[in-house]
């Protein structure tokens, strides 16, 4: 009885979040999670090399100060293929998605342009939350100044 209720709850959740269609079979306990796809996505094994069939959806914030709520934070939504994109408010989503993919979603590894910036301390805090290729992503970093933010994170946090 509990298993049936759990499967019904899972099916409802997948349908309401758009990760499954009403006509797609739910499967059994032996079915790996990767077989659940969003409507319109390709079958497993047909994605571009190095990408998953699951997309990326991130809420990105930049605040002038040492906390994510300093000053007047700017926030955008970034959605990357293979699905979504209609909710994207990022000014350069193609470049930002390419950069996020280049570090496999590990935003701490971004180092776009390791050029020189002044040593002036005028902090900017960048945050990201959401999913990268179906996996939870949470990021927060305070950069010494706006130049360091842009040289490190590039288009990802350039808005």
VODO-355559 format. One record per atom (N, C-alpha, C): residue in three letters; atom name; z, x, y. Coordinates in Angstrom, 2 decimals, always signed. Atoms other than C-alpha are relative to their C-alpha. Layout:
<'ALA' 'CA' <Z X Y>>
...
END
This chain:
<'UNK' 'N' <+0.00 +0.83 -1.20>>
<'UNK' 'CA' <+0.00 +0.00 +0.00>>
<'UNK' 'C' <+0.00 +0.87 +1.26>>
<'UNK' 'N' <-0.05 -0.87 -1.17>>
<'UNK' 'CA' <+0.91 +2.80 +2.45>>
<'UNK' 'C' <-1.31 +0.76 +0.17>>
<'UNK' 'N' <+1.28 -0.71 -0.07>>
<'UNK' 'CA' <-2.30 +4.67 +1.57>>
<'UNK' 'C' <-1.07 -0.90 +0.59>>
<'UNK' 'N' <+0.98 +0.95 -0.52>>
<'UNK' 'CA' <-4.39 +1.56 +2.28>>
<'UNK' 'C' <+0.19 -0.20 +1.50>>
<'UNK' 'N' <-0.28 +0.16 -1.42>>
<'UNK' 'CA' <-2.68 +1.05 +5.64>>
<'UNK' 'C' <-0.40 +1.25 +0.79>>
<'UNK' 'N' <+0.34 -1.26 -0.67>>
<'UNK' 'CA' <-3.14 +4.72 +6.52>>
<'UNK' 'C' <-1.52 +0.13 +0.13>>
<'UNK' 'N' <+1.46 -0.06 -0.07>>
<'UNK' 'CA' <-6.86 +4.56 +5.68>>
<'UNK' 'C' <-0.55 -0.99 +1.01>>
<'UNK' 'N' <+0.44 +1.00 -0.97>>
<'UNK' 'CA' <-7.27 +1.37 +7.71>>
<'UNK' 'C' <+0.26 +0.48 +1.42>>
<'UNK' 'N' <-0.33 -0.54 -1.32>>
<'UNK' 'CA' <-5.52 +3.00 +10.69>>
<'UNK' 'C' <-0.95 +1.14 +0.36>>
<'UNK' 'N' <+0.93 -1.09 -0.24>>
<'UNK' 'CA' <-7.68 +6.12 +10.33>>
<'UNK' 'C' <-1.38 -0.53 +0.34>>
<'UNK' 'N' <+1.33 +0.58 -0.25>>
<'UNK' 'CA' <-10.86 +4.02 +10.17>>
<'UNK' 'C' <-0.06 -0.61 +1.39>>
<'UNK' 'N' <-0.04 +0.61 -1.33>>
<'UNK' 'CA' <-9.84 +2.07 +13.28>>
<'UNK' 'C' <-0.02 +1.07 +1.08>>
<'UNK' 'N' <-0.05 -1.09 -0.97>>
<'UNK' 'CA' <-9.05 +5.29 +15.15>>
<'UNK' 'C' <-1.36 +0.67 +0.13>>
<'UNK' 'N' <+1.31 -0.65 -0.04>>
<'UNK' 'CA' <-12.36 +6.89 +14.19>>
<'UNK' 'C' <-1.04 -0.88 +0.67>>
<'UNK' 'N' <+0.96 +0.91 -0.61>>
<'UNK' 'CA' <-14.32 +3.80 +15.21>>
<'UNK' 'C' <+0.21 -0.11 +1.50>>
<'UNK' 'N' <-0.27 +0.18 -1.43>>
<'UNK' 'CA' <-12.58 +3.42 +18.58>>
<'UNK' 'C' <-0.25 +1.27 +0.79>>
<'UNK' 'N' <+0.27 -1.25 -0.71>>
<'UNK' 'CA' <-13.01 +7.10 +19.44>>
<'UNK' 'C' <-1.45 +0.42 -0.12>>
<'UNK' 'N' <+1.41 -0.31 +0.13>>
<'UNK' 'CA' <-16.67 +7.07 +18.44>>
<'UNK' 'C' <-0.32 +1.09 -0.99>>
<'UNK' 'N' <+0.25 -1.05 +0.97>>
<'UNK' 'CA' <-16.28 +9.58 +15.62>>
<'UNK' 'C' <-0.61 -0.51 -1.30>>
<'UNK' 'N' <+0.61 +0.56 +1.20>>
<'UNK' 'CA' <-17.65 +7.20 +12.99>>
<'UNK' 'C' <-0.67 -1.30 +0.38>>
<'UNK' 'N' <+0.65 +1.28 -0.25>>
<'UNK' 'CA' <-19.90 +4.18 +12.82>>
<'UNK' 'C' <+0.55 -1.04 -0.97>>
<'UNK' 'N' <-0.54 +1.07 +0.83>>
<'UNK' 'CA' <-18.96 +0.80 +11.36>>
<'UNK' 'C' <-0.68 -0.04 -1.36>>
<'UNK' 'N' <+0.71 +0.04 +1.27>>
<'UNK' 'CA' <-21.55 +1.23 +8.59>>
<'UNK' 'C' <+0.18 +1.26 -0.82>>
<'UNK' 'N' <-0.18 -1.24 +0.74>>
<'UNK' 'CA' <-20.57 +4.77 +7.60>>
<'UNK' 'C' <+1.16 -0.12 -0.97>>
<'UNK' 'N' <-1.11 +0.05 +0.95>>
<'UNK' 'CA' <-18.46 +5.10 +4.46>>
<'UNK' 'C' <+1.13 +0.91 +0.47>>
<'UNK' 'N' <-1.15 -0.78 -0.41>>
<'UNK' 'CA' <-14.96 +6.37 +5.08>>
<'UNK' 'C' <+0.26 +1.11 -0.99>>
<'UNK' 'N' <-0.19 -1.03 +1.01>>
<'UNK' 'CA' <-14.81 +8.30 +1.83>>
<'UNK' 'C' <+1.37 -0.10 -0.64>>
<'UNK' 'N' <-1.31 -0.03 +0.65>>
<'UNK' 'CA' <-11.78 +9.26 -0.19>>
<'UNK' 'C' <+0.70 +1.28 +0.37>>
<'UNK' 'N' <-0.81 -1.16 -0.37>>
<'UNK' 'CA' <-9.14 +11.95 -0.06>>
<'UNK' 'C' <-0.75 +1.30 -0.27>>
<'UNK' 'N' <+0.75 -1.22 +0.31>>
<'UNK' 'CA' <-11.63 +14.46 -1.52>>
<'UNK' 'C' <-1.09 +0.27 +1.02>>
<'UNK' 'N' <+1.04 -0.19 -0.99>>
<'UNK' 'CA' <-14.04 +13.99 +1.39>>
<'UNK' 'C' <+0.52 +0.89 +1.12>>
<'UNK' 'N' <-0.49 -0.89 -1.07>>
<'UNK' 'CA' <-13.69 +16.90 +3.83>>
<'UNK' 'C' <-0.21 -0.63 +1.37>>
<'UNK' 'N' <+0.10 +0.59 -1.33>>
<'UNK' 'CA' <-13.11 +15.95 +7.50>>
<'UNK' 'C' <-1.32 +0.31 +0.70>>
<'UNK' 'N' <+1.23 -0.37 -0.69>>
<'UNK' 'CA' <-16.31 +17.74 +8.57>>
<'UNK' 'C' <-1.13 -0.99 -0.25>>
<'UNK' 'N' <+1.08 +0.93 +0.27>>
<'UNK' 'CA' <-18.38 +14.94 +7.04>>
<'UNK' 'C' <+0.04 -1.21 +0.93>>
<'UNK' 'N' <-0.08 +1.09 -0.97>>
<'UNK' 'CA' <-17.18 +12.47 +9.68>>
<'UNK' 'C' <-0.69 +0.47 +1.27>>
<'UNK' 'N' <+0.80 -0.42 -1.16>>
<'UNK' 'CA' <-19.72 +12.64 +12.52>>
<'UNK' 'C' <-0.07 -1.10 +1.03>>
<'UNK' 'N' <+0.21 +0.96 -1.08>>
<'UNK' 'CA' <-20.21 +10.98 +15.86>>
<'UNK' 'C' <-1.38 -0.63 -0.18>>
<'UNK' 'N' <+1.30 +0.63 +0.10>>
<'UNK' 'CA' <-23.05 +8.48 +16.03>>
<'UNK' 'C' <-1.08 +0.84 +0.69>>
<'UNK' 'N' <+1.11 -0.74 -0.58>>
<'UNK' 'CA' <-26.37 +10.22 +16.64>>
<'UNK' 'C' <+0.06 +1.49 -0.20>>
<'UNK' 'N' <-0.04 -1.43 +0.22>>
<'UNK' 'CA' <-25.22 +13.67 +15.56>>
<'UNK' 'C' <-0.71 +0.33 -1.29>>
<'UNK' 'N' <+0.74 -0.41 +1.18>>
<'UNK' 'CA' <-27.03 +15.67 +12.92>>
<'UNK' 'C' <+0.92 +0.15 -1.20>>
<'UNK' 'N' <-0.75 -0.17 +1.24>>
<'UNK' 'CA' <-25.97 +16.01 +9.32>>
<'UNK' 'C' <+0.53 +1.41 -0.08>>
<'UNK' 'N' <-0.53 -1.35 +0.13>>
<'UNK' 'CA' <-23.84 +18.98 +8.32>>
<'UNK' 'C' <-1.08 +0.96 -0.48>>
<'UNK' 'N' <+0.98 -0.99 +0.39>>
<'UNK' 'CA' <-25.87 +22.14 +8.00>>
<'UNK' 'C' <-1.27 -0.04 +0.83>>
<'UNK' 'N' <+1.21 +0.07 -0.81>>
<'UNK' 'CA' <-28.48 +21.04 +10.54>>
<'UNK' 'C' <+0.27 +0.37 +1.45>>
<'UNK' 'N' <-0.33 -0.42 -1.37>>
<'UNK' 'CA' <-26.66 +22.25 +13.67>>
<'UNK' 'C' <-0.62 +1.36 +0.27>>
<'UNK' 'N' <+0.49 -1.32 -0.38>>
<'UNK' 'CA' <-27.87 +25.27 +15.58>>
<'UNK' 'C' <+0.95 +1.05 -0.57>>
<'UNK' 'N' <-0.86 -1.05 +0.54>>
<'UNK' 'CA' <-26.57 +28.55 +14.14>>
<'UNK' 'C' <+1.17 +0.29 +0.94>>
<'UNK' 'N' <-1.18 -0.34 -0.77>>
<'UNK' 'CA' <-23.04 +29.31 +15.28>>
<'UNK' 'C' <+0.66 -1.16 +0.70>>
<'UNK' 'N' <-0.63 +1.16 -0.62>>
<'UNK' 'CA' <-22.26 +25.76 +16.41>>
<'UNK' 'C' <+0.42 -0.98 -1.05>>
<'UNK' 'N' <-0.49 +1.04 +0.89>>
<'UNK' 'CA' <-20.44 +22.88 +14.82>>
<'UNK' 'C' <-0.70 -1.30 +0.37>>
<'UNK' 'N' <+0.58 +1.32 -0.29>>
<'UNK' 'CA' <-21.65 +19.29 +14.57>>
<'UNK' 'C' <+0.87 -0.75 +1.00>>
<'UNK' 'N' <-0.89 +0.67 -0.94>>
<'UNK' 'CA' <-18.70 +18.39 +16.82>>
<'UNK' 'C' <-0.19 +0.60 +1.39>>
<'UNK' 'N' <+0.19 -0.45 -1.37>>
<'UNK' 'CA' <-19.02 +18.60 +20.58>>
<'UNK' 'C' <+1.28 +0.49 +0.65>>
<'UNK' 'N' <-1.11 -0.50 -0.80>>
<'UNK' 'CA' <-16.74 +19.89 +23.31>>
<'UNK' 'C' <+0.22 -0.93 +1.17>>
<'UNK' 'N' <-0.35 +0.83 -1.14>>
<'UNK' 'CA' <-14.92 +17.78 +25.87>>
<'UNK' 'C' <+1.28 +0.57 +0.61>>
<'UNK' 'N' <-1.13 -0.66 -0.65>>
<'UNK' 'CA' <-12.63 +19.51 +28.36>>
<'UNK' 'C' <+0.25 -0.59 +1.38>>
<'UNK' 'N' <-0.43 +0.34 -1.36>>
<'UNK' 'CA' <-10.69 +18.52 +31.45>>
<'UNK' 'C' <+0.43 +1.32 +0.63>>
<'UNK' 'N' <-0.25 -1.28 -0.65>>
<'UNK' 'CA' <-10.72 +21.55 +33.76>>
<'UNK' 'C' <+0.60 -0.23 +1.38>>
<'UNK' 'N' <-0.66 +0.13 -1.30>>
<'UNK' 'CA' <-8.45 +21.99 +36.78>>
<'UNK' 'C' <+0.17 +1.37 +0.63>>
<'UNK' 'N' <-0.27 -1.22 -0.77>>
<'UNK' 'CA' <-8.22 +24.66 +39.49>>
<'UNK' 'C' <+0.90 -0.41 +1.16>>
<'UNK' 'N' <-0.94 +0.27 -1.08>>
<'UNK' 'CA' <-5.27 +24.70 +41.87>>
<'UNK' 'C' <+0.26 +1.29 +0.77>>
<'UNK' 'N' <-0.29 -1.15 -0.85>>
<'UNK' 'CA' <-4.62 +27.05 +44.80>>
<'UNK' 'C' <+1.51 +0.18 +0.03>>
<'UNK' 'N' <-1.44 -0.25 +0.10>>
<'UNK' 'CA' <-1.17 +28.37 +43.89>>
<'UNK' 'C' <+0.36 +0.44 -1.40>>
<'UNK' 'N' <-0.48 -0.52 +1.29>>
<'UNK' 'CA' <+0.97 +29.42 +40.96>>
<'UNK' 'C' <+0.23 -1.07 -1.05>>
<'UNK' 'N' <-0.17 +1.07 +0.97>>
<'UNK' 'CA' <+1.14 +26.02 +39.27>>
<'UNK' 'C' <-1.25 -0.88 +0.00>>
<'UNK' 'N' <+1.18 +0.87 +0.06>>
<'UNK' 'CA' <-1.53 +23.55 +38.11>>
<'UNK' 'C' <+0.01 -1.13 +1.01>>
<'UNK' 'N' <-0.08 +1.10 -0.97>>
<'UNK' 'CA' <-0.27 +21.03 +40.68>>
<'UNK' 'C' <+0.14 +0.50 +1.44>>
<'UNK' 'N' <-0.09 -0.57 -1.35>>
<'UNK' 'CA' <-0.21 +23.41 +43.67>>
<'UNK' 'C' <-1.11 -0.54 +0.89>>
<'UNK' 'N' <+1.00 +0.43 -0.98>>
<'UNK' 'CA' <-1.99 +22.30 +46.81>>
<'UNK' 'C' <-0.67 -1.29 -0.41>>
<'UNK' 'N' <+0.79 +1.15 +0.43>>
<'UNK' 'CA' <-4.76 +19.84 +46.05>>
<'UNK' 'C' <-0.88 +0.45 -1.16>>
<'UNK' 'N' <+0.79 -0.47 +1.14>>
<'UNK' 'CA' <-5.97 +20.57 +42.51>>
<'UNK' 'C' <-1.37 -0.69 -0.07>>
<'UNK' 'N' <+1.33 +0.55 +0.25>>
<'UNK' 'CA' <-9.67 +20.09 +41.79>>
<'UNK' 'C' <-0.15 -0.15 -1.51>>
<'UNK' 'N' <+0.14 +0.27 +1.43>>
<'UNK' 'CA' <-10.50 +18.55 +38.41>>
<'UNK' 'C' <-1.41 -0.49 -0.29>>
<'UNK' 'N' <+1.30 +0.45 +0.48>>
<'UNK' 'CA' <-13.78 +18.13 +36.54>>
<'UNK' 'C' <+0.08 -0.21 -1.51>>
<'UNK' 'N' <+0.14 +0.19 +1.44>>
<'UNK' 'CA' <-14.83 +17.03 +33.08>>
<'UNK' 'C' <-1.23 +0.77 -0.45>>
<'UNK' 'N' <+1.11 -0.75 +0.57>>
<'UNK' 'CA' <-17.02 +19.28 +30.95>>
<'UNK' 'C' <-0.23 -0.48 -1.42>>
<'UNK' 'N' <+0.38 +0.38 +1.35>>
<'UNK' 'CA' <-18.80 +17.89 +27.91>>
<'UNK' 'C' <-1.21 +0.81 -0.40>>
<'UNK' 'N' <+1.08 -0.85 +0.50>>
<'UNK' 'CA' <-21.02 +20.09 +25.80>>
<'UNK' 'C' <-0.64 -0.63 -1.22>>
<'UNK' 'N' <+0.70 +0.55 +1.16>>
<'UNK' 'CA' <-23.64 +19.21 +23.16>>
<'UNK' 'C' <+0.73 +0.33 -1.30>>
<'UNK' 'N' <+1.19 +0.79 +0.26>>
<'UNK' 'CA' <-24.35 +18.02 +20.57>>
<'UNK' 'C' <+0.10 -1.46 +0.43>>
<'UNK' 'N' <-0.07 +1.38 -0.46>>
<'UNK' 'CA' <-23.01 +14.68 +21.86>>
<'UNK' 'C' <+0.72 -0.03 +1.32>>
<'UNK' 'N' <-0.71 +0.15 -1.27>>
<'UNK' 'CA' <-21.62 +13.34 +25.09>>
<'UNK' 'C' <-0.85 +0.46 +1.16>>
<'UNK' 'N' <+0.68 -0.46 -1.18>>
<'UNK' 'CA' <-22.49 +14.61 +28.50>>
<'UNK' 'C' <+0.00 -1.00 +1.13>>
<'UNK' 'N' <+0.05 +1.02 -1.04>>
<'UNK' 'CA' <-22.39 +11.31 +30.36>>
<'UNK' 'C' <+1.23 +0.03 +0.89>>
<'UNK' 'N' <-1.23 -0.06 -0.80>>
<'UNK' 'CA' <-18.83 +11.91 +31.53>>
<'UNK' 'C' <+0.15 +1.33 +0.72>>
<'UNK' 'N' <-0.09 -1.32 -0.63>>
<'UNK' 'CA' <-19.53 +15.47 +32.71>>
<'UNK' 'C' <-0.08 -0.12 +1.52>>
<'UNK' 'N' <+0.02 -0.05 -1.46>>
<'UNK' 'CA' <-18.64 +16.00 +36.36>>
<'UNK' 'C' <-0.06 +1.45 +0.48>>
<'UNK' 'N' <+0.09 -1.43 -0.33>>
<'UNK' 'CA' <-18.89 +19.82 +36.23>>
<'UNK' 'C' <-1.33 +0.26 +0.70>>
<'UNK' 'N' <+1.24 -0.24 -0.74>>
<'UNK' 'CA' <-21.48 +21.14 +38.74>>
<'UNK' 'C' <-1.05 +0.82 -0.76>>
<'UNK' 'N' <+0.94 -0.81 +0.77>>
<'UNK' 'CA' <-23.07 +23.57 +36.22>>
<'UNK' 'C' <+0.40 -0.03 -1.48>>
<'UNK' 'N' <-0.49 +0.13 +1.39>>
<'UNK' 'CA' <-22.33 +22.24 +32.71>>
<'UNK' 'C' <-0.72 +0.90 -1.00>>
<'UNK' 'N' <+0.73 -0.83 +0.97>>
<'UNK' 'CA' <-25.07 +24.21 +30.92>>
<'UNK' 'C' <+0.57 +1.43 -0.04>>
<'UNK' 'N' <-0.54 -1.35 -0.05>>
<'UNK' 'CA' <-23.75 +27.59 +32.10>>
<'UNK' 'C' <+1.44 +0.03 -0.48>>
<'UNK' 'N' <-1.41 +0.05 +0.42>>
<'UNK' 'CA' <-20.10 +26.59 +31.62>>
<'UNK' 'C' <+0.10 -0.15 -1.52>>
<'UNK' 'N' <-0.02 +0.19 +1.46>>
<'UNK' 'CA' <-20.79 +25.37 +28.06>>
<'UNK' 'C' <-0.41 +1.27 -0.71>>
<'UNK' 'N' <+0.44 -1.25 +0.61>>
<'UNK' 'CA' <-22.66 +28.57 +27.26>>
<'UNK' 'C' <+1.12 +1.04 +0.03>>
<'UNK' 'N' <-1.10 -0.95 -0.11>>
<'UNK' 'CA' <-19.71 +30.65 +28.51>>
<'UNK' 'C' <+1.14 -0.34 -0.96>>
<'UNK' 'N' <-1.07 +0.42 +0.92>>
<'UNK' 'CA' <-17.15 +28.61 +26.54>>
<'UNK' 'C' <-0.42 +0.32 -1.43>>
<'UNK' 'N' <+0.49 -0.32 +1.35>>
<'UNK' 'CA' <-19.32 +28.99 +23.41>>
<'UNK' 'C' <-0.01 +1.50 -0.25>>
<'UNK' 'N' <+0.09 -1.45 +0.18>>
<'UNK' 'CA' <-19.68 +32.75 +24.02>>
<'UNK' 'C' <+1.33 +0.61 -0.43>>
<'UNK' 'N' <-1.32 -0.49 +0.42>>
<'UNK' 'CA' <-15.92 +33.17 +23.46>>
<'UNK' 'C' <+0.62 -0.92 -1.06>>
<'UNK' 'N' <-0.42 +0.90 +1.07>>
<'UNK' 'CA' <-15.74 +30.52 +20.73>>
<'UNK' 'C' <+1.20 -0.86 +0.41>>
<'UNK' 'N' <-1.06 +0.86 -0.50>>
<'UNK' 'CA' <-13.46 +28.36 +22.90>>
<'UNK' 'C' <+1.28 +0.70 +0.40>>
<'UNK' 'N' <-1.20 -0.75 -0.38>>
<'UNK' 'CA' <-10.90 +31.13 +23.51>>
<'UNK' 'C' <-0.15 +0.47 +1.45>>
<'UNK' 'N' <+0.22 -0.27 -1.42>>
<'UNK' 'CA' <-10.87 +31.02 +27.32>>
<'UNK' 'C' <+0.74 +1.24 +0.50>>
<'UNK' 'N' <-0.68 -1.24 -0.36>>
<'UNK' 'CA' <-8.43 +33.96 +27.45>>
<'UNK' 'C' <-0.92 +1.20 -0.14>>
<'UNK' 'N' <+0.93 -1.11 +0.22>>
<'UNK' 'CA' <-11.35 +36.15 +26.31>>
<'UNK' 'C' <-1.12 +0.05 +1.03>>
<'UNK' 'N' <+1.04 -0.01 -1.03>>
<'UNK' 'CA' <-13.59 +35.24 +29.27>>
<'UNK' 'C' <+0.16 +1.23 +0.90>>
<'UNK' 'N' <+0.03 -1.12 -0.95>>
<'UNK' 'CA' <-14.55 +38.27 +31.38>>
<'UNK' 'C' <-1.45 +0.13 +0.43>>
<'UNK' 'N' <+1.41 +0.17 -0.34>>
<'UNK' 'CA' <-17.84 +37.29 +32.98>>
<'UNK' 'C' <-0.55 +1.17 +0.79>>
<'UNK' 'N' <+0.50 -1.05 -0.89>>
<'UNK' 'CA' <-18.19 +39.93 +35.70>>
<'UNK' 'C' <+1.18 +0.89 +0.40>>
<'UNK' 'N' <-1.20 -0.82 -0.26>>
<'UNK' 'CA' <-15.54 +42.66 +35.57>>
<'UNK' 'C' <-0.13 +0.92 +1.21>>
<'UNK' 'N' <+0.16 -0.77 -1.23>>
<'UNK' 'CA' <-16.40 +43.83 +39.08>>
<'UNK' 'C' <+1.30 +0.14 +0.77>>
<'UNK' 'N' <-1.16 -0.30 -0.84>>
<'UNK' 'CA' <-14.04 +44.79 +41.89>>
<'UNK' 'C' <+0.34 -1.19 +0.89>>
<'UNK' 'N' <-0.53 +1.00 -0.94>>
<'UNK' 'CA' <-11.87 +42.31 +43.83>>
<'UNK' 'C' <+1.12 +0.67 +0.79>>
<'UNK' 'N' <-1.12 -0.54 -0.78>>
<'UNK' 'CA' <-9.27 +42.95 +46.52>>
<'UNK' 'C' <+1.30 -0.21 -0.77>>
<'UNK' 'N' <-1.32 +0.13 +0.62>>
<'UNK' 'CA' <-5.63 +43.34 +45.52>>
<'UNK' 'C' <+0.85 -1.07 +0.67>>
<'UNK' 'N' <-0.76 +1.03 -0.71>>
<'UNK' 'CA' <-4.58 +40.56 +47.89>>
<'UNK' 'C' <+0.46 -1.07 -0.99>>
<'UNK' 'N' <-0.53 +1.03 +0.89>>
<'UNK' 'CA' <-2.29 +38.14 +46.06>>
<'UNK' 'C' <-0.07 -1.35 +0.70>>
<'UNK' 'N' <+0.22 +1.35 -0.51>>
<'UNK' 'CA' <-3.46 +34.59 +46.78>>
<'UNK' 'C' <-0.34 -0.84 -1.25>>
<'UNK' 'N' <+0.23 +0.50 +1.35>>
<'UNK' 'CA' <-3.02 +32.89 +43.38>>
<'UNK' 'C' <-0.77 -1.32 -0.12>>
<'UNK' 'N' <+0.69 +1.21 +0.44>>
<'UNK' 'CA' <-5.24 +30.29 +41.73>>
<'UNK' 'C' <+0.35 -0.21 -1.46>>
<'UNK' 'N' <-0.34 +0.32 +1.38>>
<'UNK' 'CA' <-4.19 +28.52 +38.54>>
<'UNK' 'C' <-1.07 -0.90 -0.58>>
<'UNK' 'N' <+1.03 +0.75 +0.69>>
<'UNK' 'CA' <-6.80 +27.28 +36.10>>
<'UNK' 'C' <+0.57 -0.55 -1.31>>
<'UNK' 'N' <-0.43 +0.59 +1.26>>
<'UNK' 'CA' <-6.13 +24.90 +33.22>>
<'UNK' 'C' <-1.19 -0.67 -0.67>>
<'UNK' 'N' <+1.00 +0.73 +0.80>>
<'UNK' 'CA' <-8.24 +23.40 +30.44>>
<'UNK' 'C' <+0.74 -0.70 -1.13>>
<'UNK' 'N' <-0.57 +0.72 +1.14>>
<'UNK' 'CA' <-7.30 +20.74 +27.93>>
<'UNK' 'C' <-1.07 -0.92 -0.57>>
<'UNK' 'N' <+0.96 +0.86 +0.67>>
<'UNK' 'CA' <-9.27 +18.76 +25.40>>
<'UNK' 'C' <-0.33 +0.54 -1.36>>
<'UNK' 'N' <+0.42 -0.48 +1.30>>
<'UNK' 'CA' <-11.32 +19.71 +22.37>>
<'UNK' 'C' <-1.20 +0.93 +0.13>>
<'UNK' 'N' <+1.14 -0.90 +0.12>>
<'UNK' 'CA' <-13.65 +22.57 +21.56>>
<'UNK' 'C' <-0.51 -0.09 -1.43>>
<'UNK' 'N' <+0.62 +0.16 +1.32>>
<'UNK' 'CA' <-16.00 +21.79 +18.65>>
<'UNK' 'C' <+0.94 -0.71 -0.97>>
<'UNK' 'N' <-0.88 +0.82 +0.82>>
<'UNK' 'CA' <-13.48 +19.24 +17.38>>
<'UNK' 'C' <+1.41 +0.53 -0.15>>
<'UNK' 'N' <-1.34 -0.59 +0.11>>
<'UNK' 'CA' <-10.43 +21.53 +17.68>>
<'UNK' 'C' <+0.72 -0.10 +1.34>>
<'UNK' 'N' <-0.75 +0.10 -1.26>>
<'UNK' 'CA' <-7.66 +21.06 +20.27>>
<'UNK' 'C' <-0.06 +1.31 +0.78>>
<'UNK' 'N' <+0.03 -1.18 -0.86>>
<'UNK' 'CA' <-7.88 +23.43 +23.22>>
<'UNK' 'C' <+0.94 -0.24 +1.16>>
<'UNK' 'N' <-0.91 +0.05 -1.13>>
<'UNK' 'CA' <-5.18 +24.12 +25.78>>
<'UNK' 'C' <+0.03 +1.39 +0.63>>
<'UNK' 'N' <+0.09 -1.28 -0.68>>
<'UNK' 'CA' <-5.43 +26.86 +28.40>>
<'UNK' 'C' <+0.64 -0.12 +1.37>>
<'UNK' 'N' <-0.55 -0.08 -1.35>>
<'UNK' 'CA' <-3.52 +27.87 +31.52>>
<'UNK' 'C' <+0.12 +1.47 +0.37>>
<'UNK' 'N' <-0.09 -1.38 -0.45>>
<'UNK' 'CA' <-3.83 +31.06 +33.52>>
<'UNK' 'C' <+0.04 +0.02 +1.53>>
<'UNK' 'N' <-0.06 -0.19 -1.44>>
<'UNK' 'CA' <-2.87 +32.12 +37.04>>
<'UNK' 'C' <-0.67 +1.33 +0.32>>
<'UNK' 'N' <+0.76 -1.18 -0.40>>
<'UNK' 'CA' <-5.34 +34.57 +38.59>>
<'UNK' 'C' <+0.52 +0.48 +1.35>>
<'UNK' 'N' <-0.53 -0.59 -1.23>>
<'UNK' 'CA' <-4.37 +36.93 +41.43>>
<'UNK' 'C' <-0.63 -0.53 +1.27>>
<'UNK' 'N' <+0.67 +0.59 -1.15>>
<'UNK' 'CA' <-6.96 +35.45 +43.81>>
<'UNK' 'C' <-1.29 -0.67 -0.47>>
<'UNK' 'N' <+1.19 +0.76 +0.36>>
<'UNK' 'CA' <-10.14 +33.37 +43.90>>
<'UNK' 'C' <-1.10 +0.92 -0.55>>
<'UNK' 'N' <+1.00 -0.95 +0.48>>
<'UNK' 'CA' <-12.38 +36.43 +43.41>>
<'UNK' 'C' <+0.25 +0.35 -1.47>>
<'UNK' 'N' <-0.34 -0.34 +1.39>>
<'UNK' 'CA' <-10.55 +37.39 +40.20>>
<'UNK' 'C' <-0.29 -1.19 -0.91>>
<'UNK' 'N' <+0.31 +1.20 +0.78>>
<'UNK' 'CA' <-10.82 +33.80 +38.96>>
<'UNK' 'C' <-1.49 -0.08 -0.30>>
<'UNK' 'N' <+1.46 +0.13 +0.19>>
<'UNK' 'CA' <-14.61 +33.73 +39.49>>
<'UNK' 'C' <-0.58 +1.15 -0.81>>
<'UNK' 'N' <+0.52 -1.14 +0.76>>
<'UNK' 'CA' <-15.22 +37.23 +38.12>>
<'UNK' 'C' <+0.42 -0.08 -1.46>>
<'UNK' 'N' <-0.46 +0.10 +1.37>>
<'UNK' 'CA' <-13.19 +36.47 +35.02>>
<'UNK' 'C' <-0.59 -1.20 -0.72>>
<'UNK' 'N' <+0.40 +1.24 +0.68>>
<'UNK' 'CA' <-14.08 +32.85 +34.23>>
<'UNK' 'C' <-1.38 -0.49 +0.39>>
<'UNK' 'N' <+1.35 +0.39 -0.39>>
<'UNK' 'CA' <-17.42 +32.52 +36.03>>
<'UNK' 'C' <-0.15 -1.48 +0.24>>
<'UNK' 'N' <+0.35 +1.40 -0.25>>
<'UNK' 'CA' <-19.02 +29.08 +36.04>>
<'UNK' 'C' <+0.97 -0.99 -0.63>>
<'UNK' 'N' <-0.92 +0.94 +0.64>>
<'UNK' 'CA' <-16.34 +27.57 +33.80>>
<'UNK' 'C' <+0.94 -0.63 +1.02>>
<'UNK' 'N' <-0.93 +0.50 -1.01>>
<'UNK' 'CA' <-13.91 +27.27 +36.71>>
<'UNK' 'C' <-0.54 +0.11 +1.43>>
<'UNK' 'N' <+0.62 -0.08 -1.33>>
<'UNK' 'CA' <-16.38 +27.48 +39.60>>
<'UNK' 'C' <-0.42 -1.40 +0.45>>
<'UNK' 'N' <+0.26 +1.35 -0.53>>
<'UNK' 'CA' <-16.10 +24.02 +41.17>>
<'UNK' 'C' <+0.94 -0.30 +1.14>>
END
